[in-house]
Amino acid sequence: MSRLLKLNIFRYNPEDEQSAPHMQEFVLEETDSMTLFIALNRIREEQDPSLQFDFCCRAGICGSCGMVINGRPGLACHTKTRDLPGEITLLPLPIFKLVGDLSVDTGTWFREMYTKTESWIHTNKAFDPTALEERMDNKDAVAIYELERCVECGCCISACGTARLREDFMGAAALNRVARFLIDPRDQRTDRDYYEIIGNDMGIFGCMGLLACEDVCPKHLPLQNQLGFLRRKMGITSIKRLFSK
Amino acid sequence: MQTIYTDFLVVGAGLAGERAAVETAEAGFSAICLSLVPARRSHSSAAQGGMQASLGNSVMGEGDGPDVHFADTVKGSDWGCDQEVARLFADTAPIEMRRLAHWGVPWNRVVPGKSIYYKGGKQFEKVEAEEKEGLIMARSFGGTAKWRTCYTSDGTGHAVMCTMDNRCAEKGVEVHDKTEAIALLQDGETCFGVVARCLRTGELRVYLSKATMIAAGGFGRIYPNTTNAVICDGGAHTMCVATGLVPMGNMEAVQFHPTGIVPTDILVTEGCRGDGGTLLDVDEKRFMNIYEPEKAELASRDVVSRWMTHHMREGHGVKSPYGEHLWLDIRHLGKEHITGKLREVYEICTSFLGVDPIHQLIPVRPTQHYSMGGVRTNKDGAAYGLKGLFAAGEAACWDMHGFNRLGGNSLAETVVAGGIIGRKIAEYLEGSEAEFKTGLINDEVKKQRSRIDALIEGRDGSENVYKVRSAMQDALHKGANIFRTQEGLEKCVADLQEVLIRAKKIGLRSNGKGVNPELAAALKLEGQVKLALMVAYGALMRTESRGSHNREDYPARNDRDWLTRTLAYWKKPEDTLPTLEYEPASTVVEIPPGDRGYGHAKIISADDKKE
C-alpha cells in the first residue's frame, strides 16, 4: 500500500468576495514517480476543480511552477513526492502579486525588469541579409548561454531578503540579465551605461549577501558570482567616475 | 468592459507570433501578442535540438545548400507538402539564422581543429576548417543529408525565445500575458479581432485589430500522452473552427515520438538511440533488431514508434499505474558519456523520474509530439475563409511539413514563417482600412457571457469537464494513434460523436468566479472534440499510408488518389461530423513524387491509370 499524502495548500481567490485566505488539506494516494505536477492535477480533477496553480512545460524548462514547497521556493514540476515527507505544505511565491491560490503574477514583474535593464542588444550596426554572420568566439557564445539559462521562475526573488525589505530591489535575476549583456561583444553599452542601471541600492549595492538566491535557483545559475563580478566592475567604474569629474 | 485597439493582434507569444509582431512593429504598426503565460514560457522555449538552415559552415555540412534542404524537406513530408512553401522556407532559413545572431542569439560557433563525434554508438573524428572559425556551427539530426541544425547547447528554443522577446521589448511589441482569446470577431468575410478572457481576473475583454494571427502552437493535449506543454490545447484552433468558414488542413497528420518518458511524457532526445541506446521489452530483451534487422533502433521516428506499439500490442509491454510502456537502456554507454553528451537526458531522468540512467532503465512509450495539421493558409500565411486572419508556426498548415515533419524544421519554421508572413501582414496593413461593427462585437460578447453563465449555472447539464475531456483523449488514443484501421477509426468517430453530445452538457462543479481553471477547460472542450473528430474522420477517409498517417488496411502510399491535402470544416454548430474537402498537395512541383529512401516502400504511382 502506497503512502497517503497530506497536502496543505494555501487557498484564496481575490475575485470571490466569499473567499478568505486559509489553508486547505487534501489527501491523496502516492503513485510511482509522482511529481507535484501529477499530484496537483489529480487534486484539481478529482477533488477541487477551482484550485489555481501554474504549469506549462512541466519539464523544468519554462519556469511556470515556482511555489514554496515545505518552506522553500522551487519548481513543482521536478519535485518528486517521494523526496518529501508525507505532509506537504504548498504556498504561493511571496513578493509577486497573488492571482489566486498557488498562482502568482511573475509576468508583470519580469516585463518591468526588461524595461529597467533595457534587456536587448544595443548596437548601431545594421543587419545585412546578404553578408555572412559576424564571427564570435565559441567560448563567448557558451558563456552567454550559461547566463541566459534563467527561466524567470522567480524563486531567487522570492527567497531574497533585500527584495522582502524593499520593493524596488532588482534582484538576482535582473543582475544576471545585466551580466549576460555585459559579456556579449555585440552589445556596445559601456560600463558607465551599465552603472546608470545597477550602480545603486536598487542594484548591486542593495544585496546583503545572504546567498539564498543561488541556493534555490533550479537551474543552478552562478548568481552570487555574477553579483561579485558586477560589483568589481562597477566599483572600478565608480572610482574612474570620481577621478574624471 | 475594456476594449483595446491595435493594428496587429497575435494570439500566442511564441517564436512565430513574436517574429511576425517584430516585423510589423518595424514597419511602424502597433502590435499586441496575447499569451496564456508570460512570453518566455511559450512552448517554443522547450525545444532543445535546434533549427535547420543550410549555412554549411561545419565540415560535415560541406556542400549543403537550400536545394539539399528543400529536397530533404519534401521527402520528409512524403510529398504531402506545398513545394512552393518548402522552397521559400529553405531559401530564407540561412538569412533568418544570421539575423537571429545579429539580434543576440548565442549560437554555438565553429571551433577549428580535431574533435570527436558519435554515430550509431561508434566514435569518429572530424576536423573543422580554420577559415570557418567563429561562424555558426551545426549539428547532426535525423533525416538530413548534412549537418544543418543550428543550436545553442541543449537550449536552442529557450535562447532564441529570450532574444525574440527582447526584440519585442525593444520594438514596443506588447505582450498581454495571462490572457486567453475565446472567440474571433468576424462578419462572415473579415476578421477584426477577438473576445478574450483575462486570466488574472476572469473578466472579458475585446481586442480590435486590422489583422489577426493565430500562432498558438499545436494541439497535442487532445491526446492523453503528449510531449506538448499543457497550454498546447488547441484553444485558438477551436475559435477558427467555430466560425464554420476557416478550414483546418491535414488534421489526420499527427507525429508520434518514440521516447516520451512515463508518466509525464517529457521527451528524451533521439540522441540516446543515436549514441547506441537500445529499446527493451518486459523481459528486458531487445526487439527492434527483430523487426528492422538493418537499422534497428535507428530507423525513422515513425517506424520505431510503430514497432514499439506493435510489440506492446503483442503483450510485451511493461505494466505500470500509468499504462504500458517499454524500456530505453543507455546503461552500457557509461557514466562519462551519459553525464556529458547526454547531460539533459541525465537531468530529466534524475529530476523527473528519480531514475538514474547510469544504473537503471528509462521507462518510455511513443507519445504524441507534433501536429502537422492546423489552420490552413496560403503561402502568404493568410487563412482560408476569412480576410484579415493569418496563421503561422505549428498552429498553421502553411504547409511545409506535409505528412511528416523532420526534426529541426519545426523551430526553424516558427522564425522563418514568422518573418515571411510578418512582412506580408505589414503590406496588408499598409493597404487596408478597418471597419469595426459595434453591433457584432456586442452580440459576440453577449454570446460568450451567456456561454459562461450557462456553464456556471449548469443550464445545459452536469457533465464533468475533466471526465468528458478524458473520454475524448481515450477515444483518440485508441482509434487515431500510430496504427490506424477502418474498424478502429469508425469506432473512434462514433465514440467522439457521443463525447461531443456530452461536451455540450458540461456543468461546472465550482463557482466559476475569477480565474477559475475549470471554466477555462470547459470553454474550449466542445471545440476540442470537434478537432478530435477532424483528426479521426480525416484519417478514416484517407485510405492510404503517407508519412505519419498509417493505415494497416491501406499500407501503400497512394499518389494516384491521395496526393491531396484534406480541408476540414465544421460548417454548422449542430453538425455531428466535419465536412471534408480536398485540394492538390502542391500546385508547383519541383520534385515529382518518388521513393523517400526509408519507411514503407510500396507506392501507387500517380501515373497508374485509374480503374
Chai-1 contact restraints between the chains, C-beta under 6 A:
chainA,res_idxA,chainB,res_idxB,connection_type,confidence,min_distance_angstrom,max_distance_angstrom,comment,restraint_id
A,N13,B,G514,contact,1.0,0.0,6.0,A-B,restraint_1
A,E15,B,T201,contact,1.0,0.0,6.0,A-B,restraint_2
A,E15,B,G202,contact,1.0,0.0,6.0,A-B,restraint_3
A,E15,B,K513,contact,1.0,0.0,6.0,A-B,restraint_4
A,E15,B,G514,contact,1.0,0.0,6.0,A-B,restraint_5
A,D16,B,K513,contact,1.0,0.0,6.0,A-B,restraint_6
A,D16,B,G514,contact,1.0,0.0,6.0,A-B,restraint_7
A,T31,B,P321,contact,1.0,0.0,6.0,A-B,restraint_8
A,S33,B,P263,contact,1.0,0.0,6.0,A-B,restraint_9
A,S33,B,L353,contact,1.0,0.0,6.0,A-B,restraint_10
A,E45,B,Y466,contact,1.0,0.0,6.0,A-B,restraint_11
A,P49,B,R509,contact,1.0,0.0,6.0,A-B,restraint_12
A,P49,B,S510,contact,1.0,0.0,6.0,A-B,restraint_13
A,P49,B,E518,contact,1.0,0.0,6.0,A-B,restraint_14
A,S50,B,S510,contact,1.0,0.0,6.0,A-B,restraint_15
A,S50,B,N516,contact,1.0,0.0,6.0,A-B,restraint_16
A,Q52,B,V515,contact,1.0,0.0,6.0,A-B,restraint_17
A,F55,B,V230,contact,1.0,0.0,6.0,A-B,restraint_18
A,C56,B,V37,contact,1.0,0.0,6.0,A-B,restraint_19
A,C56,B,R41,contact,1.0,0.0,6.0,A-B,restraint_20
A,C56,B,A229,contact,1.0,0.0,6.0,A-B,restraint_21
A,C56,B,I231,contact,1.0,0.0,6.0,A-B,restraint_22
A,C57,B,A46,contact,1.0,0.0,6.0,A-B,restraint_23
A,C57,B,A229,contact,1.0,0.0,6.0,A-B,restraint_24
A,R58,B,T264,contact,1.0,0.0,6.0,A-B,restraint_25
A,A59,B,I266,contact,1.0,0.0,6.0,A-B,restraint_26
A,I61,B,A46,contact,1.0,0.0,6.0,A-B,restraint_27
A,C62,B,R41,contact,1.0,0.0,6.0,A-B,restraint_28
A,C62,B,S45,contact,1.0,0.0,6.0,A-B,restraint_29
A,S64,B,R41,contact,1.0,0.0,6.0,A-B,restraint_30
A,H78,B,S351,contact,1.0,0.0,6.0,A-B,restraint_31
A,H78,B,F352,contact,1.0,0.0,6.0,A-B,restraint_32
A,K80,B,G354,contact,1.0,0.0,6.0,A-B,restraint_33
A,V99,B,R200,contact,1.0,0.0,6.0,A-B,restraint_34
A,V99,B,V515,contact,1.0,0.0,6.0,A-B,restraint_35
A,G100,B,G514,contact,1.0,0.0,6.0,A-B,restraint_36
A,G100,B,V515,contact,1.0,0.0,6.0,A-B,restraint_37
A,G107,B,P38,contact,1.0,0.0,6.0,A-B,restraint_38
A,G107,B,D177,contact,1.0,0.0,6.0,A-B,restraint_39
A,Y114,B,A169,contact,1.0,0.0,6.0,A-B,restraint_40
A,S119,B,N166,contact,1.0,0.0,6.0,A-B,restraint_41
A,W120,B,N166,contact,1.0,0.0,6.0,A-B,restraint_42
A,W120,B,E170,contact,1.0,0.0,6.0,A-B,restraint_43
A,I121,B,G104,contact,1.0,0.0,6.0,A-B,restraint_44
A,F127,B,R99,contact,1.0,0.0,6.0,A-B,restraint_45
A,F127,B,H102,contact,1.0,0.0,6.0,A-B,restraint_46
A,P129,B,I95,contact,1.0,0.0,6.0,A-B,restraint_47
A,E133,B,R98,contact,1.0,0.0,6.0,A-B,restraint_48
A,E133,B,A101,contact,1.0,0.0,6.0,A-B,restraint_49
A,E133,B,I136,contact,1.0,0.0,6.0,A-B,restraint_50
A,R135,B,G134,contact,1.0,0.0,6.0,A-B,restraint_51
A,M136,B,R109,contact,1.0,0.0,6.0,A-B,restraint_52
A,M136,B,G134,contact,1.0,0.0,6.0,A-B,restraint_53
A,N138,B,R109,contact,1.0,0.0,6.0,A-B,restraint_54
A,N138,B,V111,contact,1.0,0.0,6.0,A-B,restraint_55
A,A141,B,P106,contact,1.0,0.0,6.0,A-B,restraint_56
A,A141,B,N108,contact,1.0,0.0,6.0,A-B,restraint_57
A,A141,B,R109,contact,1.0,0.0,6.0,A-B,restraint_58
A,I144,B,P106,contact,1.0,0.0,6.0,A-B,restraint_59
A,Y145,B,P106,contact,1.0,0.0,6.0,A-B,restraint_60
A,Y145,B,T152,contact,1.0,0.0,6.0,A-B,restraint_61
A,Y145,B,S153,contact,1.0,0.0,6.0,A-B,restraint_62
A,Y145,B,A159,contact,1.0,0.0,6.0,A-B,restraint_63
A,E148,B,A159,contact,1.0,0.0,6.0,A-B,restraint_64
A,E148,B,C162,contact,1.0,0.0,6.0,A-B,restraint_65
A,E152,B,R40,contact,1.0,0.0,6.0,A-B,restraint_66
